């Protein structure tokens, strides 16, 4: 039996990160998560029929995020750091290493934010949320093959742009 408090409410952080990656605004992401939770609650009579409640919640969240994007006309705000990235910084030993790491994280985040929406969502779900290809395909309503292609292209773009920016910094610095 699915319980809102134990099965759905704990998904709010994952849903927030997904929404934030898509709408790129903390306030809008919070609104999307709230709307997602309401939609889930309204469908509580269907919970037992849903095989993957997390995938179902993430699909609703993604769709609402895309709706918000359309309404906002793609106005983007900066992302706050994900806790996973800030944990990396706390492991570094010197202030210099910390500063270099912060710069690199900012560059990668900037590159990810500039990716097409499908690639950005695939990378978010796979590399940050740790979702399986099958789950990503379900959430984004695309084939597993399309998920793999989007992730491959996104990673390739991230790598190329990061190297270009890094080379530019070295040459101009």
C-alpha positions in Angstrom: 0.0 0.0 0.0 1.4 3.4 -1.0 1.6 6.0 1.8 2.0 9.7 1.0 4.2 10.4 4.0 6.5 7.4 3.5 6.5 6.8 -0.2 5.8 10.2 -1.9 6.9 13.0 0.4 10.5 11.8 0.5 10.6 12.3 -3.3 10.4 16.1 -2.9 14.2 16.6 -3.0 14.6 14.5 -6.1 11.7 16.3 -7.7 13.1 19.7 -6.8 16.5 18.9 -8.3 14.8 17.7 -11.5 12.5 20.8 -11.7 15.4 23.1 -10.9 17.5 21.6 -13.7 14.7 22.3 -16.1 13.2 25.6 -15.1 16.5 27.0 -13.7 14.8 29.1 -11.0 14.6 28.1 -7.4 11.2 29.7 -6.9 9.7 28.1 -10.0 11.1 24.7 -9.1 9.5 25.0 -5.6 6.2 25.8 -7.4 6.5 22.9 -9.7 7.2 20.5 -6.8 4.2 21.8 -4.9 2.0 21.3 -8.0 3.5 17.8 -8.5 2.6 16.9 -4.9 -0.9 18.2 -5.4 -1.4 16.2 -8.6 -0.1 13.1 -6.9 -2.5 13.6 -4.0 -5.4 14.1 -6.4 -4.6 10.7 -7.9 -4.3 8.9 -4.6 -7.0 6.5 -5.6 -4.8 5.3 -8.5 -1.6 4.8 -6.5 -2.0 1.0 -6.1 -2.2 0.6 -9.9 1.0 2.5 -10.5 4.0 0.2 -10.8 6.7 2.8 -10.3 5.4 5.7 -8.1 8.8 7.5 -8.3 8.9 7.4 -12.1 5.2 8.5 -12.2 6.0 11.4 -9.9 9.1 12.4 -11.9 7.1 12.3 -15.1 4.5 14.7 -13.7 7.3 16.9 -12.4 9.0 17.0 -15.7 5.8 17.8 -17.6 4.9 20.6 -15.1 8.4 22.0 -15.4 8.2 22.1 -19.2 4.8 23.8 -18.8 6.4 26.4 -16.5 9.2 27.0 -19.0 6.7 27.7 -21.7 4.8 30.2 -19.5 8.0 31.9 -18.4 9.2 32.2 -22.0 12.6 30.6 -21.1 13.7 33.3 -18.6 16.5 31.6 -16.8 18.0 32.4 -13.3 21.2 30.9 -12.0 21.2 27.5 -10.3 22.2 27.0 -6.7 24.9 24.4 -6.1 23.8 20.8 -5.7 24.8 19.3 -2.4 26.7 16.6 -4.2 29.0 19.2 -5.8 29.6 21.1 -2.6 30.5 17.8 -0.8 33.4 17.5 -3.2 34.7 20.9 -2.2 34.7 20.0 1.5 37.2 17.1 0.7 39.7 19.4 -0.9 42.8 20.3 1.2 43.8 23.8 0.2 41.9 27.1 -0.4 43.5 27.2 -3.9 42.2 23.7 -4.8 38.8 24.7 -3.4 38.8 27.8 -5.7 39.9 25.9 -8.7 37.2 23.3 -8.0 34.6 26.0 -7.6 35.5 27.4 -11.0 35.4 24.1 -12.7 32.0 23.2 -11.2 30.6 26.6 -12.2 31.9 26.0 -15.8 30.4 22.5 -16.0 27.1 23.8 -14.5 27.0 26.6 -17.1 27.7 24.2 -19.9 24.9 21.8 -18.7 22.5 24.7 -18.4 23.1 25.6 -22.0 22.4 22.1 -23.3 19.1 21.3 -25.1 16.3 20.4 -22.6 16.3 16.6 -23.4 20.1 16.3 -23.0 20.0 18.4 -19.8 17.3 16.3 -18.3 19.0 13.0 -19.3 22.3 14.1 -17.7 20.5 15.4 -14.6 18.6 12.1 -14.1 21.5 9.8 -14.9 24.7 11.6 -13.6 23.2 13.6 -10.7 20.2 11.5 -9.7 21.7 8.2 -10.6 18.6 6.9 -12.4 18.7 3.8 -14.7 18.3 4.3 -18.4 15.0 2.5 -18.3 13.6 4.8 -15.6 14.9 7.9 -17.5 13.1 6.6 -20.6 9.9 6.2 -18.7 10.1 9.7 -17.1 11.0 11.5 -20.3 8.7 9.4 -22.5 11.5 8.4 -24.9 13.2 5.1 -25.8 16.2 3.8 -23.8 18.2 4.2 -27.0 17.3 7.9 -27.2 18.3 8.3 -23.5 21.7 6.8 -24.3 22.2 9.0 -27.4 21.2 12.1 -25.5 23.6 11.3 -22.6 26.4 10.5 -25.0 25.9 13.8 -26.9 25.5 15.8 -23.7 28.7 14.4 -22.2 30.6 14.9 -25.5 29.4 18.5 -25.6 30.3 19.1 -22.0 33.8 17.6 -22.5 34.4 19.7 -25.6 33.2 23.0 -24.2 35.0 22.4 -20.9 38.3 21.8 -22.7 37.7 24.9 -24.9 37.0 27.1 -21.9 39.9 25.6 -20.0 42.3 26.1 -22.9 41.1 29.7 -23.3 41.7 30.4 -19.6 45.3 28.9 -19.9 46.0 31.0 -23.0 44.7 34.2 -21.6 45.9 33.7 -18.1 
